[in-house]
Structures are given as structure tokens and as C-alpha cells.
Amino acid sequence: MNTRPEADRRKTLVRDIFSGVAPRYDLLNRLLSLGCDLVWRKAAARRAKLFKTNRILDVATGTGDLALSLTQAQPRALVVGADFTWPMLELAKKKIEARNLADQITLVLADGFNLPFPDQSFDTVTIAFGIRNMPDREKALQEMKRVLTPGGRVLILELTFSPAAGLKRFYRAYLTGWLPRLGGLVSGRGEAYEYLSGSILDFPKPEDFCALMVKAGFQNVGFRSFTFGAAVLHWGERPAEIRD
């Protein structure tokens, strides 16, 4: 378990990193994933569940790509995008306004550990490429569960190091070599992409993360791997019978 000073230091580091790379964040996502990040987000958005509030919360929304995908896959949904990095939200706001979706997507400056919403506010909570950066993942999962309606669904899309055995050497070389070099060249923040590489390598295996979701109180958990294990979509549901 992280101590408070360690957790605060990690949060400050992550905020500084993403504030610094914000202007090149979307471009690098496309380059470093070969465009696959858009496909992964669309697959996550299709699994969103609407049944009571018709509201979806996208935690760590960043520049808003998953929030936008959610409106395409779920036209009835009202989406709230929350992030604790203001430069990212500014870019998300521009993209949302350019698509005339300001009535459907609301942006909120918020910390994923202290979401400013009442209990049971959303039918679905999503997070893409964000929980890897949170120092206390179980606490973050519990906070997402708190704002879900009973029976509501959580969807967690994350980069992982879980490739097929024959690809492990190649993928490790990509993560530790090409990714930080290209990321640094384009963004001017090489240290940010060295951090990114390390955070992917350190993220739990899909089965272990599923176990953490169960520990946090979710049921019906499962996962699907994408692109030879480069990314994984996890899902789970808050129990219909409240046991908090």
C-alpha cells in the first residue's frame, strides 16, 4: 500500500507529465499505437450500459477521445468527462465544441480518488489508459464503484505487457527503446515516455487485475485483449444488491 507522501508525489509527477505532453498527446497516441488506440476506445464504448440514469462517467478523460466515442456508440448517453489535468481538459473542450457536442458532454476538473458526484450517479464508468497511473488502484476502483448505480458497469481500457510468448522480446524492445525515443522526439519530453514505458511493464497481468477488481467489490468481471496483448479491456459490475 502506498503511503500518503508517496501517493501525493506520484500524483504530482503524473499531473506534470501529462500537462507537459498535452499538445502532442493525441498525435503520439496515434503514432505509438499505429492508430489502434481509436479502435480500442470504440470497442470499449460499445460495451457501455445504459439502463437507469443514461449517464456515463469517463474518468481520466484526457483530451476526450473516449468521451467522444461514447457519444457515437451510445447516442442517448449524457457523458461527463473528468480529469485532474487542466491542459488536457482544454484540448478536450475544443474537440467537443468542434463537434457540437457541448450539450452531451460535460467536462469536470476532478481527481479520480475523490469524484465530486453523489453515490449511484452513473450507469457506466469508463477509464482509458488512466488507472495505470493511479498510486492506489483499489481505492480508485472503489470510488468508481461508489458512483455507479447498483448493476452498473465499469470499463477499464489499459496498456499492458501481456503479449504472446513469441512477441515478448520484440514488445519489450519497443517499450524500452523505440517508444521513449519517438515520444521524446515528438513531444520534447523524453522522461515522460520513459515513465510511460515503465508503467506499462509494471501493470498487473489481466488475471491479476481481475482479482483486484473482485477485491474492490465488482462482480461478473472479465477481460478482452487487443492487438496481441498490447491493450486489455476489463469490465465488471457493481452488485445489484448494495453491500457497502
Buried (B, 14 or more C-beta within 10 A) or exposed (E): EBEEEEBEEBBEBBBBBBBBBBEBBBEBBEBBBEEBBBBBBBBBBEBBBBEEBEBBBBBBBBBBBBBBBBBEBBEEBBBBBBBBBEBBBEBBBEBBEEBEBEEBBBBBEBBBBEBEBEEBBBBBBBBBBBBBBBBBBBBBBBBBBBBBBBBBBBBBBBBBBBBEEEEEEEBBEBBBEEBBEBBBEBBEBBBBBBBBBEBBBEBBEBEEBBEBBBEBBBEEBEBBBBBEBBBBBBBBBBBEEEEE
